[in-house]
Structure formats: structure tokens, C-alpha cells
Amino acid sequence: MTADDVDQAVRLAVGILQQAPPPAWEGKAGSLDWDCWETVEHLSDDLFSYAAQLGPRTPPLEGLVPFAWERRRPGGPANAIHADRAAGPAGLLQVLEASCALLTAMVRTTPPEVRAHHTFGVSDPEGFAAMGIVETLVHTHDLAEGLGLAWNPPADLCSRVLARLFPDAPASTDPWPTLLWATGRGELPGHPRLTTWRWYATPRS
């Protein structure tokens, strides 16, 4: 997984999300408890935080870089990144693009041997790129459900993110439904639906 892959995922997501009418952003994002605006803030925060983990001269191996995360309402996402609602959906998507740019820059410039903490395993720049991609793909799925949009990301991107983060996922099924299944969002014939799930960020080699 590369910085270009992160950029592609977010570019495709923004292209779809730009089609949503402004009132739709207040609706719920798929099966999540957050509205669509909050979900993009959460996704932006994911990309930002993955970039931040790689940022210190000595990245932390046992915890997060201590930004102050806060909820704007009970049950909302705990973010360090929030978008100014006065800027409207266009401003919100600009925040997402900016967070993507931070992560792609860090993935491009961080030596591959660098490691940093993540809850699902100490990871390398490629792993943080993969995590940013899977967050983008599946949260855009949530958003597309809430906004009434069609979202079908490239099979190759889904296949490679599955191979990097979900080593136990079946390899013989269609990659996009398999990624939705692996993240608890869909059915997969021949496999029980997951009620709990995680990925494995530790470098494969």
C-alpha cells in the first residue's frame, strides 16, 4: 500500500460525496450512530492521527501522540479534527482532503523501517497507509448509504488492503463485499456475519 493508494481512495470518495445535497449531511451515516457530517470529521481525524503517529522524531510505540480528542455531543466521535459547519459540505470535504494530504506526505517521506503505535498492532508507514485506505473505503460506504449515493471502490485497492490488514479474510471471494464483511458491514456467502472484527497492522514480514 502506498501514498498514491491513499490519495486515490480519498479522491474517489470526495468525488462521490460532492454529489450529495446539503440537507442530506444531517442524516445518519448507514449503520453508524453518527450523522454524515460527523462521519467525515471522524474519517478526517483518522487520516490526521495516522499521519501524526509517524510524525515525532521518535514515534511512540506504546500509545498515541497526545492530541486532545473531544466529543461535540454525547455519542459523537471523539476527534481532534472538527470542521467549521459555517463552511458547509464543501469546506468539510476540504478538511478531508487536507488530512489525506498530511497522511500521504508522511507515508512518502517516512523511512519504511520506522514503527509507531496503533491499537491493532505497532505498524510501519505502509500499514498506516493501508489503515487510512480501509477507513476511507468503509466509511464512504457508510456515508453513501446515508446520502443515497452509489459507492463501489476499485477491486484491486480492496484486494490489496485485505491482504495487508486482514490476513484471515477469504481470498477467493469478491474483494469489495469481502472487505465489507471483514469490517462487520455485510454478508458473505459461506461465512458467518461478523459481530466483532479487527485488522492486523503489524508488518507482514
C-alpha positions as CSV (number, residue, x, y, z in Angstrom):
1,M,0.0,0.0,0.0
2,T,1.4,3.4,-1.0
3,A,0.7,7.1,-0.6
4,D,-0.7,7.1,-4.1
5,D,-3.2,4.5,-3.0
6,V,-4.3,6.7,-0.1
7,D,-4.7,9.6,-2.4
8,Q,-6.7,7.5,-4.9
9,A,-9.1,6.3,-2.2
10,V,-9.8,9.8,-0.9
11,R,-10.0,11.3,-4.3
12,L,-12.7,8.8,-5.4
13,A,-14.5,9.2,-2.1
14,V,-14.6,13.0,-2.4
15,G,-15.8,12.7,-6.0
16,I,-18.8,10.7,-4.8
17,L,-19.5,12.8,-1.7
18,Q,-19.6,16.0,-3.6
19,Q,-22.8,14.8,-5.3
20,A,-24.8,14.8,-2.0
21,P,-27.3,17.7,-1.5
22,P,-26.5,19.9,1.5
23,P,-29.6,18.8,3.6
24,A,-28.6,15.2,3.4
25,W,-25.5,15.7,5.6
26,E,-27.6,15.9,8.7
27,G,-28.9,12.3,8.2
28,K,-27.4,9.2,9.8
29,A,-24.5,7.5,8.1
30,G,-25.6,4.0,7.3
31,S,-25.5,1.7,10.4
32,L,-23.4,4.2,12.4
33,D,-24.7,6.3,15.3
34,W,-23.1,9.4,13.8
35,D,-24.6,11.7,11.2
36,C,-22.9,12.1,7.8
37,W,-21.1,15.3,8.8
38,E,-19.6,13.7,11.9
39,T,-18.6,10.7,9.9
40,V,-16.5,12.7,7.6
41,E,-15.0,14.5,10.6
42,H,-14.1,11.1,12.0
43,L,-12.6,9.9,8.8
44,S,-10.5,13.2,8.5
45,D,-9.4,12.6,12.1
46,D,-8.3,9.1,11.3
47,L,-6.1,10.2,8.5
48,F,-4.7,13.1,10.5
49,S,-4.0,10.8,13.5
50,Y,-2.2,8.2,11.4
51,A,0.0,10.9,9.9
52,A,0.6,12.3,13.4
53,Q,1.7,8.9,14.8
54,L,4.5,8.8,12.2
55,G,5.5,12.5,12.9
56,P,7.6,12.7,16.0
57,R,11.4,12.2,15.7
58,T,10.9,9.1,17.8
59,P,7.4,7.8,17.1
60,P,5.5,6.4,20.2
61,L,5.4,2.6,20.4
62,E,3.1,2.3,23.4
63,G,0.4,5.0,22.9
64,L,-1.0,7.8,20.8
65,V,0.6,11.2,20.2
66,P,-1.3,13.1,22.9
67,F,-3.6,15.4,21.0
68,A,-6.8,16.4,22.8
69,W,-9.7,14.4,21.4
70,E,-13.2,15.6,22.3
71,R,-16.8,14.8,21.6
72,R,-19.0,17.7,20.4
73,R,-22.1,15.8,21.7
74,P,-22.7,12.6,23.8
75,G,-22.3,9.6,21.5
76,G,-20.5,11.6,18.8
77,P,-17.0,10.7,17.6
78,A,-14.0,11.8,19.8
79,N,-11.9,13.8,17.4
80,A,-9.0,16.2,17.4
81,I,-10.2,17.4,13.9
82,H,-13.5,19.3,13.5
83,A,-14.8,21.2,10.5
84,D,-16.3,24.6,10.7
85,R,-20.0,24.0,9.9
86,A,-20.3,27.5,8.5
87,A,-18.1,26.4,5.6
88,G,-20.7,23.9,4.5
89,P,-20.2,20.5,2.9
90,A,-17.5,21.9,0.5
91,G,-15.5,23.0,3.5
92,L,-16.0,19.7,5.2
93,L,-14.6,17.8,2.2
94,Q,-11.7,20.3,2.0
95,V,-10.8,19.2,5.6
96,L,-10.9,15.6,4.5
97,E,-8.6,16.4,1.5
98,A,-6.2,18.2,3.8
99,S,-6.0,15.3,6.3
100,C,-5.4,13.0,3.3
101,A,-2.5,15.2,2.2
102,L,-0.9,15.0,5.6
103,L,-1.0,11.2,5.6
104,T,0.2,10.8,2.0
105,A,3.1,13.2,2.8
106,M,4.1,11.2,5.9
107,V,3.8,7.8,4.1
108,R,6.0,9.1,1.3
109,T,8.7,10.6,3.5
110,T,8.9,8.3,6.5
111,P,11.6,5.5,6.1
112,P,10.0,2.1,5.8
113,E,11.8,0.8,8.9
114,V,10.0,3.3,11.2
115,R,7.4,1.8,13.6
116,A,4.6,3.6,15.5
117,H,1.8,2.6,17.8
118,H,-1.7,1.6,16.8
119,T,-4.2,-0.2,18.9
120,F,-4.3,-3.1,16.4
121,G,-0.5,-3.5,16.3
122,V,2.6,-1.5,16.0
123,S,2.9,-0.6,12.4
124,D,5.0,0.9,9.6
125,P,4.3,3.6,7.0
126,E,2.7,1.1,4.6
127,G,0.5,-0.1,7.4
128,F,-0.7,3.4,8.2
129,A,-1.4,3.9,4.5
130,A,-3.5,0.7,4.5
131,M,-5.4,1.8,7.6
132,G,-6.2,5.1,6.0
133,I,-7.4,3.4,2.9
134,V,-9.7,0.9,4.7
135,E,-11.1,3.7,6.9
136,T,-11.8,5.7,3.7
137,L,-13.4,2.8,1.8
138,V,-15.7,1.6,4.5
139,H,-16.7,5.0,5.9
140,T,-17.5,6.2,2.4
141,H,-19.8,3.1,2.3
142,D,-21.5,4.3,5.5
143,L,-21.8,7.8,4.0
144,A,-23.1,6.6,0.7
145,E,-25.8,4.6,2.4
146,G,-26.8,7.7,4.4
147,L,-26.6,10.1,1.5
148,G,-28.3,7.9,-1.1
149,L,-25.2,7.5,-3.3
150,A,-23.6,4.6,-5.1
151,W,-20.1,3.6,-4.0
152,N,-18.1,0.7,-5.5
153,P,-14.4,1.2,-5.0
154,P,-11.8,-0.5,-7.2
155,A,-11.4,-4.2,-6.6
156,D,-7.6,-4.0,-6.8
157,L,-7.5,-1.5,-4.0
158,C,-9.8,-3.6,-1.8
159,S,-7.9,-6.8,-2.6
160,R,-4.5,-5.3,-1.5
161,V,-5.9,-3.7,1.7
162,L,-7.4,-7.0,2.6
163,A,-4.1,-8.8,2.1
164,R,-2.3,-6.2,4.2
165,L,-4.6,-5.9,7.1
166,F,-7.0,-8.9,7.1
167,P,-4.8,-12.0,6.6
168,D,-7.6,-14.3,7.7
169,A,-10.2,-13.0,5.2
170,P,-11.1,-15.3,2.3
171,A,-9.1,-14.7,-0.8
172,S,-11.5,-16.4,-3.3
173,T,-14.4,-14.0,-2.9
174,D,-15.1,-10.6,-4.5
175,P,-12.8,-8.1,-2.7
176,W,-15.3,-5.3,-2.0
177,P,-18.0,-7.5,-0.4
178,T,-15.2,-9.3,1.4
179,L,-13.9,-6.0,2.9
180,L,-17.4,-5.0,4.0
181,W,-17.8,-8.5,5.6
182,A,-14.4,-8.2,7.3
183,T,-15.4,-4.9,8.8
184,G,-18.8,-6.1,10.1
185,R,-20.8,-4.4,7.4
186,G,-22.1,-7.1,5.2
187,E,-22.9,-10.7,4.5
188,L,-20.5,-13.1,2.7
189,P,-21.9,-16.4,1.3
190,G,-20.4,-19.3,3.2
191,H,-19.2,-17.2,6.1
192,P,-21.0,-16.2,9.3
193,R,-21.6,-12.4,9.7
194,L,-19.0,-10.8,12.0
195,T,-20.3,-9.1,15.1
196,T,-16.8,-8.2,16.2
197,W,-13.8,-7.5,14.0
198,R,-10.3,-6.0,13.9
199,W,-7.4,-5.7,11.5
200,Y,-3.8,-6.6,12.0
201,A,-1.5,-3.6,11.5
202,T,1.8,-5.4,12.3
203,P,4.1,-5.6,9.2
204,R,3.7,-8.9,7.4
205,S,7.4,-9.6,7.0
